Amino acid sequence: MPRLLQKLLTTALLFMGFATQAYEIEDLGNGLHRFIDDRHRSVFLITSEGAIVTDPLNKKAATWLSEQIKTRYNVPVKYVIYSHNHSDHIYGAEVFKSPHTTFIAHKLAAQDIKNTQIKTVAPSLIFDDELLLTLGESTVKLNYHGPNDGRGSVSILFEKQKTLFVVDWIVIGRMPWQKLWSYDIQGMINSTQAVLKYDFDTFVGGHADIGSKADVARYLSYLDLLYRQVTAGVLAGNTLDEIKQNVKLDQFSDFKQFDAWLPLNIEGVYERLMEESGMGWRSDL
């Protein structure tokens, strides 16, 4: 094989290897780590008594993470926590299935997993409003704050590490997902207001950037202003196109996808108001 062709082939194989290896582990301190699979994120906690893993994401990612936990930390996985019912976050849990592993979900997520036959491990520990887990010297607090995104979506607070993990209904450094499919906008605002009362310094979301409590407060400001401005437009009798022209949120233009997704965010709020709030058939509008 000519030397140039061999070099090109080697470079191509190396590039392919990097392209297929999208996984990362970031140390957040005190045994807590962030796991990154392309656009998805989860967290896991390592203690002397075992590991707590949040969303497994998918089988390939979960397999890689399981091997890393074994080789790097050599501890069993004691708990797997589902943040909510969406399959792009909770598939692959079978990788962690064992006699000493407990799978946890809110009752609404557990109900949906059963009813829709989601192909993951059925939770064996189901809770209503709050659940406290203690492993080693760390305590993890799970809370349900009402509807926000999906079913049974909860906040997960690692108290010792002062780190909050929330999936989908808080996103740092990026706009909310396009037309806000499956979102309860007012519920997201309510839930975010609730978690801002917690004692945490670091925020990790199921997507996008890692951030601070101040970043979460700023994200809440965006949601609140978006919701109020679109609502005001509907009450004024404006059309959707007029509302898109009138909504002014340029103070958040640094959010990723701002230009592309702001019109979609506006449309998503408009549709929720028309359908879920019933504004589309109010005789006074």
C-alpha positions in Angstrom: 0.0 0.0 0.0 1.5 3.4 -0.9 2.7 5.4 2.1 0.3 8.3 1.4 -2.8 6.1 1.1 -1.8 4.2 4.3 -1.5 7.6 6.1 -4.9 8.8 4.8 -6.5 5.5 5.9 -5.0 5.6 9.4 -6.1 9.2 9.8 -9.7 8.3 8.6 -9.9 5.4 11.1 -8.6 7.6 13.9 -11.2 10.3 13.0 -14.0 7.7 12.9 -12.9 6.5 16.4 -13.2 10.0 17.8 -16.5 10.5 16.0 -18.1 7.4 17.5 -16.7 8.1 21.0 -18.9 10.9 22.3 -18.9 10.0 26.0 -17.4 12.1 28.7 -17.2 12.1 32.5 -16.7 15.3 34.4 -15.8 15.4 38.1 -18.1 17.8 40.0 -16.5 17.1 43.4 -17.4 15.1 46.5 -18.0 11.9 44.5 -20.5 13.5 42.0 -19.9 13.3 38.3 -21.6 14.5 35.1 -22.0 12.0 32.3 -22.2 13.4 28.7 -23.5 11.5 25.7 -23.6 14.0 22.8 -26.7 16.2 23.6 -27.8 14.3 26.6 -26.5 14.5 30.2 -27.0 12.7 33.5 -25.1 12.5 36.8 -23.9 9.8 39.0 -22.6 9.7 42.6 -19.8 7.4 43.8 -19.7 6.6 47.6 -17.9 4.0 49.7 -21.1 2.0 49.8 -21.9 2.1 46.0 -23.1 4.3 43.2 -26.3 6.3 42.5 -26.9 6.6 38.8 -29.5 9.0 37.3 -30.9 8.6 33.8 -29.1 5.8 31.9 -30.0 7.6 28.5 -29.7 4.6 26.2 -28.2 1.1 26.1 -24.9 2.0 24.4 -24.3 4.9 26.7 -25.3 2.9 29.8 -23.0 0.0 28.8 -20.1 2.4 28.5 -20.9 4.1 31.9 -21.4 0.8 33.7 -17.9 -0.3 32.5 -16.4 3.0 33.7 -18.0 2.7 37.1 -16.6 -0.8 37.5 -13.1 -0.1 36.2 -12.6 3.4 37.7 -14.4 3.1 41.0 -15.0 -0.6 41.6 -18.4 -0.1 43.4 -21.8 -1.6 42.8 -24.7 0.5 41.4 -27.2 0.6 44.3 -29.8 3.0 42.8 -30.9 4.1 39.3 -33.1 7.1 39.3 -35.4 8.0 36.4 -35.9 11.8 36.1 -39.2 11.3 34.2 -40.9 9.1 31.6 -39.2 10.1 28.3 -37.5 7.3 26.6 -34.5 9.3 25.4 -33.4 9.6 29.0 -34.4 6.3 30.6 -33.6 3.6 28.0 -30.7 1.3 28.7 -31.5 0.7 32.4 -31.3 -3.1 31.9 -27.5 -2.7 31.8 -27.6 -1.9 35.6 -30.1 -4.6 36.5 -29.0 -6.8 39.4 -30.3 -8.1 42.7 -28.6 -5.3 44.6 -29.9 -2.4 42.4 -33.1 -0.5 43.1 -34.8 1.4 40.3 -36.7 4.6 41.3 -39.4 6.8 39.7 -42.2 9.1 40.6 -45.6 7.4 40.6 -46.7 9.2 37.4 -43.6 8.2 35.5 -43.9 4.6 36.8 -47.5 4.6 35.6 -46.6 5.8 32.2 -43.7 3.3 31.9 -46.1 0.5 32.6 -49.0 1.7 30.5 -47.0 2.6 27.4 -44.7 -0.4 27.8 -41.5 1.6 27.7 -38.6 -0.8 27.1 -36.7 -0.1 30.3 -36.6 -1.7 33.8 -39.8 -1.1 35.7 -39.2 1.0 38.9 -39.3 -1.0 42.1 -39.3 2.1 44.4 -42.1 4.5 43.6 -42.8 7.8 45.5 -45.4 10.5 45.6 -44.0 13.9 46.5 -40.6 13.5 48.1 -38.0 10.8 48.6 -34.7 10.9 50.6 -31.9 8.6 49.7 -28.8 8.2 51.9 -25.8 6.3 50.7 -22.4 6.6 52.3 -22.2 10.1 53.7 -24.4 11.7 51.0 -28.1 12.4 50.9 -30.1 12.8 47.7 -33.5 14.5 47.8 -36.1 13.8 45.0 -39.1 16.1 44.7 -42.2 16.3 42.5 -43.3 19.8 41.9 -46.4 19.2 39.7 -46.6 19.1 35.9 -43.8 20.6 33.9 -42.5 18.3 31.2 -43.5 14.7 30.4 -45.0 12.8 33.3 -43.5 12.4 36.8 -40.6 14.7 36.2 -38.7 15.4 39.4 -35.8 17.5 40.7 -32.8 15.6 42.2 -30.8 17.5 44.8 -27.4 16.2 45.9 -27.3 18.0 49.3 -23.7 17.5 50.3 -22.5 18.5 46.8 -25.0 21.4 46.6 -25.8 20.3 43.1 -29.3 20.2 41.5 -30.1 17.9 38.5 -33.2 18.6 36.5 -34.1 17.3 33.0 -35.8 19.1 30.2 -37.8 21.8 32.1 -34.7 23.8 32.9 -32.0 24.3 30.3 -29.0 26.5 30.8 -27.4 28.5 28.0 -29.9 27.4 25.4 -33.5 28.2 24.4 -36.3 25.8 25.4 -36.8 23.1 22.8 -38.4 24.5 19.7 -42.2 24.6 20.0 -42.2 23.4 23.6 -43.7 20.0 22.8 -44.9 18.2 26.0 -44.2 21.3 28.1 -46.6 22.7 30.6 -45.3 26.3 30.5 -46.9 27.6 33.7 -46.0 24.3 35.4 -42.4 24.8 34.3 -42.4 28.3 35.8 -44.0 27.0 39.1 -41.5 24.1 39.3 -38.5 26.4 38.7 -39.7 28.8 41.3 -39.9 25.9 43.7 -36.3 24.6 43.2 -34.8 28.1 43.4 -35.7 27.9 47.1 -33.2 25.0 47.5 -29.6 25.3 48.7 -27.5 24.6 45.6 -24.6 26.2 43.9 -24.3 24.1 40.7 -27.0 23.2 38.2 -26.8 20.2 35.8 -29.5 19.7 33.2 -30.4 16.8 31.0 -29.3 19.0 28.0 -27.0 21.9 27.3 -24.6 23.7 29.7 -23.8 23.3 33.3 -24.6 26.4 35.4 -25.2 28.2 38.6 -28.3 29.1 40.7 -28.2 32.6 39.0 -28.3 30.9 35.6 -31.5 29.0 36.7 -33.0 32.3 37.9 -32.2 33.9 34.5 -33.8 31.0 32.6 -36.9 31.4 34.8 -37.0 35.1 33.8 -37.0 34.1 30.1 -39.9 31.7 30.6 -41.9 34.1 32.7 -41.4 37.1 30.2 -42.1 34.8 27.2 -45.3 33.5 28.8 -46.5 37.0 29.9 -45.8 38.7 26.6 -47.6 36.0 24.5 -50.5 36.0 26.9 -50.8 39.8 26.7 -50.8 39.5 22.9 -53.7 37.0 23.0 -55.7 39.1 25.4 -55.2 42.1 23.1 -56.7 40.2 20.2 -53.4 40.0 18.3 -52.8 37.3 15.7 -49.9 34.9 16.1 -47.9 36.7 13.5 -48.5 40.0 15.3 -47.4 38.5 18.6 -44.2 37.2 17.0 -43.4 40.7 15.8 -44.3 42.3 19.2 -42.5 39.9 21.6 -39.2 41.5 22.7 -36.7 39.3 24.5 -33.4 40.5 23.1 -31.8 40.5 26.6 -31.6 36.7 26.1 -30.1 36.7 22.6 -27.0 35.0 24.0 -29.0 31.8 24.5 -28.0 29.2 21.9 -30.7 28.9 19.1 -32.2 32.2 20.1 -32.9 33.5 16.5 -34.1 30.1 15.2 -36.2 29.0 18.1 -37.7 32.2 19.5 -40.5 32.2 16.9 -41.1 28.5 17.7 -41.2 29.2 21.4 -43.8 31.9 20.9 -45.9 29.6 18.7 -45.6 26.9 21.3 -46.9 29.2 24.1 -49.6 30.4 21.9 -50.8 26.9 21.1 -50.8 26.0 24.8 -52.9 29.1 25.6 -55.3 28.3 22.8 -55.7 24.6 23.8 -54.8 24.0 27.4 -56.0 27.3 28.8 -59.0 27.4 26.5 -58.4 30.9 25.2 -59.1 29.8 21.6 -62.9 29.4 22.4 -63.4 32.3 24.8 -66.2 34.5 23.6 -64.6 37.6 25.1 -61.5 37.4 23.0 
